[in-house]
């Protein structure tokens, strides 16, 4: 943080944050129209709509009351046993790569064209999707390496390999994998493409037993084009409680010079049918993308959708679709307002994650790029400020002004040392731009997070590159990165993967700091609680996270991890489920898993 340009950037960020803080001022419940029937806690006092005394005078809260108000406090919480650390470790060099020793032995398949010597972006930048999830329902986190290979955890972070729904001997490859319960039976289903020719086929495998899968439902896009680095996002976009699917093709439409529409599919008991297309540009084309994320950006209880632009010179800039709720026919009303909120990034977006970086209790988004990640930091009136260098998100050994200083793919925010501040981890690999410049190797990256004390702004998170210190500077091409506590010691581990090599598994040593992991038991239509909003208050700070599924090429488990530093209790835990139900608990223990249960969770879950 000593260079002049870095200090100038930090001072600029401080000014922006101060201005935004002054503009935001105090939040209100009932001050503005619609705040008393929007299923949102606008003033962050855990009281919603007509349950908040500030809404007592609102017309919607007169008479019989508001039928749409969520039932505050209906969720329940249970605490697991404390997990001690026998030999606490302190220091940055806490990660140890142990993938092969722990059973991750299957080489990731290369794209067919890449294996035959192709060198285009579509020929190499695919393969190695990872999903960390409890696949067999035994409480520990397993690891899926595409739909061919499932690594089953024995509870200690050692794995045995079994075949997935796509035979291991199959010729072809997959660019992404989602692992979620799609039909409410409590079993994890799989969604992945399989490409053995020019055209990729999107498959949905519903579980018909533990680690057993039925015949695939094949989802076809109703226009004829080949997807390039396609992906999906899962979220309840129509507000009916279950997980709908957004399909992103990543292709190029020669008729418009832009990308293709985003296709939304409606979920009916795990089977998907076309619901709508999102056209952001009409005749001018659409966003050419390979990353999307459902996230409640404005805290109103609806799943908004970010679609990141992957080709600056093809198609439109990134789109952010604001969810206005469903119309009378049950179809979601989505308004594309990326430009008006300054989220219309023109970049090469390839991965995304969200966390509160400026302490305003709203989610900020960081997106990987050719070059350092770009972050959309929340500000006044729902607007965003674009940041990266001021936050410290650039490689230490290559200044951000050198292009490309890195090429990022999967991105995760996670607190590796449980000090209460998230680290940022990035899987790195050359793309067509980097290869065209003669760059064949790029290191995976990890930035340590901490408070911006240099600018007396302790609520803002800034980062320092500690890749070498954390033993994370792997030069193999990795497109997928996931984080999960595989050995159950309360300290999050890291897995990465890419074509042409076996996955890497970085085990994390336990320490003395406190932590909690929040697990979720949701209603039948969303048993894992995907999209849940969580606030954890401990040690004088409040941390905010959302539970996401697949993000481009990597998916973490259906749990949220919070490092708590020296705090010895959770002062307040607040959970808001998709659909509006909320729950609050106080005085909870640390170094343990806390399970949040929805009031409509099935007794057998």
N, C-alpha and C positions, 0 to 999 in steps of 0.2 A: 504493500500500500504506500510505498514511499515515493514512487515516480510522480513527476509533476502532473502529467496528464491524468493519472488515476485520481490524484487529490482533487483536481479540477472537476472531474466527473462526479466524484462523491459530493463535492460542494453543490454542484448543480442538482443532484438528486435530493439533497437536503432541502434546497430551496423549493423544489417541486413538491416534496412531501409536506413542507410547512404550508405552502399555498393551498394544497389540496385539503389539508386538515382544517385550515381556516374556512375553506369553502364548504366542506362537509358539515361542519358545526355539529349540532346535536341531532340525533335521530328522533323521530316522532312516531307514535302510533295514533292514528286518527287526525293528524295535522293536515294531511293531504288526502284528496279524494281517492277512494279505493283501498286505503290502508286498513280498513276494518272488515274487509271480506276477501283478502288476498292470500289467506293461509300463510302469512309471513309475519315473523317477529321483527317488525321494523325498528323498534327501539331496543331490541336485544335484552329484554327483561324476562324472557322465557314465557311471557303471556301473549297469546295469539288473539287477534281480532276481538270479538265481543267479550272474551274473557279478560281483556285488558281494561282496567278502569278508565284509561285514556280514551276508550271508544264508547264510553257510556252515552254520549250525546249523539252518536252517529245514527242516522235513520235505519241502517241495516241491523242495528242492535236493539231496536225497539220491539216491543211485543214479545212474540214467541222466541225471538233470538235468531241467530244465524245458524242454519242447519249445516253449513259447510265448515264450521269452526272445528278444528281438530281437538281431540280430547286430551287436554294437558295432563301429564303425569300418568297416562294409562300404561306406558311401557314399564317393564320391570327390569331390575338389574341383579346379577349375582356375581359374587367374587370367587375366583379360584384361589388355590393355595399359593402362598408366597414361594417364589423360585429363588433360592439363595445362590450366590456365586462363591464357590469354595476358594478360588484363587483369583481375586480381583486383579485385573490388568489395567494399567494406565499408560497411555501413549498413543501415538498415531499409527505405529506399525502393527496394528491389531489384526489385519487381514492376512489369511494364509490360504493359498490356492491348493485345493485338495480334491478337485473334481474326479480324476481317474481313481484315486485311492478310495473314494466314497461311492464308486459305482457308475459314474457318468462316462460310459465307455463307447457309446455309439457315435461315429463320426456324422456330422451334419451333412446331408446331401447338398451338392452344388446344383444350381440351376443347370438344366440340360445344356443350354447354349454355352454357358460358362465352362462346363466340363469339356465341351468340344472346341474350346478356344475362343469363344466370343468375348468381346471386350466392351460391349455397350452397357449402359446403366441397367437396362432391363435384363442383361445377361448375367450380371454378377450381384446386384444389390437385392438379392432375395435368398431366403433360406435361413434356418436356425431359429424359428419362432419358439419362444418359451412361454409357458403358463405355469405359475406357481399356485397350486390350489389343493385342497383336501379332496383328492379324487375318490378315495375309498371310504370316507366318512369316519375315520378312526381318530380324528383330532389333530393329527400332524399334517404338515404341508408336503405334498408330493410335487413332482415336476414333470410336465409334459413337454416333449421335444417334438412339436408338430403332432399330427394325428397318427404317426407311425410308432413312436417310442414313448412309453410311459414309464417313468422312474418312480417306484413306490418306496416311500420312506418307512424305515423300521422304527421311527421315533427318535433316533439318535443322530439323524442326518446322514445315514448310510442308506443306499438305494439299491433296489433290485429292478431289473429291466423286464417289462412285459410288453407284448405287442398291443398297439392301439387299434382302433377300428379300421385304419388303413394298413394293410399288411406291410411288414418291414421290407419284404422283397419287392414292393411296388416300385416301378420306375417313375420318377417324377419328384416333385418337391412341393413345399407349401411355404407361403410367405407370412402367414399369421395363424394364430390359434386362440380362440376364446373358449374358456371352460367355466360355464355357469349352469345353474339349475334353471332350465327354460320352461318347464311345465309343472313345477310345484310338487314334484314327487320326492324331493329331498336328495335326489341323485344328480351328480354333475354331468351335464351334457357338453358336447364339443361342437364347435363351429370352425371350419377351416376350408380353404380352397385346396384343390389338388390339381396340379398342372403337369400333365404328361405329354402335352402337345402344345399347339399355339394358343388354345383357348383354355383358360382356367375355369373350373367348375366349383361353385361354392356349395359345400356340404354341411348339413346339420345332422349330427348323430345323437339321437336321444338314447339315454341309458335305459336298458331293460333289466338292469340288475347292477350290483356293485362291480365296477370295472368291466361291464358287459354292455355292448351297444348294438342297437338294431340297425336295419338298413338305412342308409343316408337319404334324407330329403335333399334334393338338389334344387337350389334356388338359381333361376336363370334371370339375368337382366333382360328386360323386354326390348332392348335395342341391340343391334349386332356390332359389338366392338370388342376388341381384346383389352382386358384390364392390364395395366402396368403398375406393379406394386399395389394391388388393391388392399383394402382393409375394411373392417366393420367397426361400429360402435354400438353398444347395447345400453338402452335406457328406456324409461317409461315416458315416451314423448306424447302419448295421447291421454295420459292421466287415468288409465283404467287399472293400474296397479302392476301389470306384468311388463316384461322386458321386450320392447320393440327393437328393431334392427335397422341401422343406417348402413348402407353399402356404398363404399367409396371406391371408384374404379381406378383412379389415378391415370386414366388414359387421355388421349388427345383426339379431338373431333375435327377432322380435316374440313368438314363442311362449315364450321364456324371459326376455326382457328383457336378455339378455347377448349376447356375441359368438358366433362359430361355432367348431367344432373346427379345430385345425391338422391339415391333411391331409399325410401322409407318403407319397411315391411312391418305389417301388424302381426303380433304374436297371438295365436289362438291355441292354447295348450301345447306350446312347443312347435307348432307348425306355422310357417310364415307365408303371408300373402301380400301382394303389393298394396300399399296404402296411398302413397303420394310420391311425387317427384319434387325436389327442391331445385328450382331454376333461378340462379342468382343473376344471370346476365341476359336471358332471353336470346335474341339473335346474335348477340356478341359472344355467346358461349357461356361457360361456367368455370368454376374453380377446378383446375387440374390438381388433384390432391391425393395423398396417400396417408393422411392422418386426420382423425376426427375424434371429438370428445363430447359426450353428453355431460353437462355440468349446470347446476343451478347458479348462474353467475350473479343474479340479482336477489337471491334469497326469497323468492316468492313461491317456492314449492314446485315449480315447473322445471322440466328438463330442457334447458337451452342446448344448442348444438354449435360447436366451433368446428369449422372445416378449413384446415390450413392449406395455403397455396404451396405447391411443390415445384412449379416452374415459373419464375418471374416473367418470362417472355411468352408464356403460353397461358391463355385463359385469364381469369380475373384474379385480383388479390384475395387473400383469405376472407372467408365469410363467417359471420357470427349471427346465427338465427335465434332471435328472441322468441321464446314460447309465450303466447298470449292465452294459453288454455285452449280447450276444445270448443268447436262450434256446436250448433244444435244437433248436427249429425254425428258428433263424436270425433270429427277430424281435427287434429291440432292446427292451430293458427300460428304459423311461424313467420316472423318478420325479419328479413335480413337487414341489419343495421350496423354492420361492421365498420363502414366508413364513418358513420355519424358518431360512433363511440371510439374512434381511432384504433380499431382492432383489425383494420384491413391491411395486414402485413403482406408485402410482396417479397417472398423469400423462397427457400427450398425447404419447406417444413417436413420433418421426418419422424419426430417424436414429441410428446407433450406430457406435462404433469402440472398439477395445480396445488398450491399451498398459499397461506397468507404470509407474504413477505414484508408487509409494511405495518402490521399490527392494527389494521382497521377492521378485522374480523370479517373480511371478504376474501374470496379466493383470487389469487393472482396466477397467471398462467405463463409457463416458460416452454418454448418450442425450440427444438434443435434445428440446425441450419448448416449450410456450407459456410463455415465460420462459427463464431461463438453462438450459443443459444440467444434467442431474443425473448424478453419477458414483457408481458402485458400486466403492468402494475395498476391496481384499481385506484381510482381517484374520485373526484366529486361528480355527482349526478350520473353515475354509471359510466363515466369516461375512463379511458386507459392511457397510461404513459408508457412508452416503449423504452426499455432499459436492458442493458447487459453489462457493458464495461463498468458502469458506476456501481453495479452490484458485485463486481469481481469475477463474473463468469466468462473468463477467457483463459487459455492455456498459459501457464507461467513461463514456459520456455519458448513461447512464440507470441509476441505482442499481437493484440487484436487487430492492429491495422495491417498486418501481413495477411494476404489472402491466398488460399484458405488456411487459417491458423488451425482449424480442425474441421472434421465433417462428422456431425452428430446424428445418431439414430435414436434408439430408445433413451429415455430420460426418466430418472426416478428421484424424488425428494424423500429422504429417509434419514433419521437420526442414528448414525452408526455408533456414536460414542455416548448416546443417551444423556447429553448435557443440556437438552432442551432446545437445541437449534438444529434444524435439518441440514444435512449435507445434500449436495447435488451430484448425481452420478450419471455418466453418459457413456453409452456404447459407441465406439467410433470405427469407421471404415471408409476407405476412399469411395467416392462416387465417380461418375463419368467426368465431372469437372476436374477433380483432383487427379484422376488417372491421366487425363489429357495434359496435365501439367507435370507428369512424371512422378507423381506422389503415389507410392505403393503401400506405405505403412503409416498408420496414425494410431496413437495410443488412446486407449480408453482413459477417461478422466474422472476424477473425483475432486470436488471443491468442498472444503470445510466451511460450515456456516457459523455465524456468530453475530453479536450485536454491533451496530455501527457506532462504536464509542468514539472514534476519531472526530465525528461530527456531532457528538452529544445527541445522538438519535437512537436510543437503546431499543426502540421498538422495531427498527428496520433491520432486516437480515442482510448481511453482506458476506461475501465468500472469498476464500483463498484457495488456490490450487495446491492440493496436498497429494497429488497422484503418486509421486515417487515415494513419499513418506509412508503412504498406506499400502505400498506394494501392489499397485493397481495398474501399472503402466504396461498393459498387454498390447502388443503390436499386431496380433492376429485380427483379421477383419471380423468385427462383431456387430450385428444388426439388432440383436435382442438382448435386453437386460431386465432382470427381475430381482426384487428384494423380498426376503421372507426369513423368518426365524426357523430354519430347518431343524436345528437340534434342540429347540425348546428352552434355551438358556436365557431368553429375554433380550438377546442382542442379535440384531438383524444381519443376516448373511446375504451374499450377492452371487447371482449366477448370470453368466453371459454366454452367448452362442453366435456362431456364424458359419457359413459354408466352408467345408474343407478341413475342419478340425473338430475334436470333441469339445463339449461344453466345459467352461471353466466354472468352478465353484469356490468362492472365497468365504471361508468360515471366519466368524468374528468372535474374538475372545470376550468373555464376560468381564464386567468391572463392578465398581462399587456404586455407580450412579443408579438412580431410580428410573422406573419406566412403567407403563401400563400398555397392554394390548387389548383392544376392544374387539370382541367377536359379536356377531349379530345373528339373531334368529328372527327372521321376518315372517310376514304373512305368506299364505300358500302361493300367491301369485308372484312373490319376490322373496324367496326363502332366505337368501343371503343378504338382503337389504341393500342391493346395489343402488347407489345414489344417495345413501343416508348422509346427513350432515352432522358432524360431531364437533363439540367444543369441550376442551379439557382445560380447566383452570387449576393451576398448582404452582406454588413457589412465586406467586405474584404475577404470573403471566397466563394468558389465555391463548391456547393453540387451536386452530381451526383446520379441519380436513374434511374432504368428501371421499366416499368410497367409490372408486372407479373400477371398471372391468378392463377389457383389452384396450391398450393405447398403442395403436399402430402395429408394432411387432412384439410387444411384451405385455404380459398380464400378471399382476401380483395377486396374492390371496385375498379373500373376502374378509379381511380384518384390517384394522388401523392401529399403527404403532406410534406411541408418543414417548419420547425421552423426557424425563422430568428433572434431571440434574440432582440437586441435593434435597428436593422436596420429599417429605416423608408421608404425604397423604395427597389425595386428589380432593381439592376443596369443592369442586363442582364438575359434574359430568352432565352435559346436555346433548340429547340426541333428537334430531328431527328426521323422521322417516319420509320417503316419498309418499305423497298422499296426505301429509300434514300431521300425523300423530307425533307427539313429542313426549319426552320423558326427562326427568332431572333427578340426579342423585348427588348427595354430598357426603364428605368424610369417608371416602373410600380408600382402601389400602393400595400400596404400590408394589412393584416387582411381581406382578401377577396379571392374569387375564381376567377381564371383566366382561361378562356376557350381557348384552342388551337384548331384551326379548319384546317383540311387538305384542300388543294385546290380542291380536288375532292369529298369533302363531299356532300352528297345529300342535296338539299335545304330544304327538310322537316325535316332533322335531328336537 
